[in-house]
Amino acid sequence: MSLLIPLYVHPAEDPGAWHRLITAAARTYAVVLNPASGPGAAPDPAFAAAARSLRAAGARLLGYVDTDYGVRDRAAITEDARRHQAWYAADGCFLDRVTATPAGLPACRHLVRDLRRLGVGTVVLNPGVHPAPGYTRLADLTVTFEGHWSTYVSAFTRPEWTARHPADRFCHLVYGVPEVLVPLAVRTAHERGAAVCGPVTGEPPNPWAGLSPALTGGEGVEG
């Protein structure tokens, strides 16, 4: 089991969290960098320093890019990816709020093709639900659940088509997990066919402001 870590807090605001993340970088699948709901208008020196330390520690870095469910212009999305590459040496992209419908698939395919041409290595799609099957073939990793622990344990369903793909192509991001149940959340993701997960204890509006206890708590999660 590997951990995808979206840490959406500024390094100057919580330097301790970033230090712990750097120390545990080898246990992650990737770290999502999100300076300003994207790369921002200019490089952020604190994020650049954190990115250098994470990279030196062996972490894969993904630049956060919002697609706004297919509404955002493709050129704006690729420009965000280029800035993440230039300013933070990102290895790939975490495409958030991705469409999940069959109708949105062609546009997503063109977008991923543009990103690959730009030199983006790892592409992670986050529709937050199980999308139409074709999306999974476009990406290195697809987030097929993003939501609260209560929903995860009571309403999660897994389409039959997911069994045709290896578990390392799927990720579940679960927030609001009671800390004592974080090891259970990791095991549950594995049992549900996702080799990558990101259980956190945080709640909205920003559940990703803190690290997953699974990263530092010794629950046997391997990178």
C-alpha positions, 0 to 999 in steps of 0.5 A: 500500500502506498500513500498519496499525500495532498498537503494543502497547507503553506510550509511557513504555516506548518513547517513541522508537517512539511518536515515530517513529510520530508522525513517520511517521503520514501513511504509515499506514492507521491506528494501533491504540491498546491501553492495557490489552488494551482501553481499561482501567479509566481514562484513561491520560495517556501514551496520551492524549498519544500519541493527541493527537499522532498525531491532530494528525499526521493518523493515524486512531486505532482503539481495540483491543477484544477480542471473544473469538471471540463469547464477550464480551458485546456491551454490554461490547464497545460500552462499550470502544468508548465509552471509546476514543472518550471518552478517546482520541478514537478514530475507530474500532475494531479488533475482535480475535479475531472469529469467522470462521464462518457461525454467528457472522455474525449476532451480528457483524452486530448488534455492528457495527450497535451500534458504528455507532450509537455513532458508530464510524467505521472498523470493522476486523475481525480474525478472523486468517483468511479468514472466511465471505464475509459478514463482509467486507461488515460492515467497512471492513477485514478482517484475513484473515491474522495469523500468522508469516512462515513460515506466510505464505510456505508455507501461505497460501491465498486463497479465490476470493470475495476477488477480488470485493472491492477490495484496500483491504478486506483486511489481512495482519498478518505477524510474525517477518519477517526485516528484510531481507525486510520489503519482500518481505512488503509486495509479497507482501501486495499480490500476494495482494490485500491493500492494507493490511498490517503486517509486523513483525520481532517474535516472540510473545508480543508481536510488536507491541511494535515498529514495522514497518520498512516504516514508517520504512525507505523501502520505498515504502509510501504511506499 
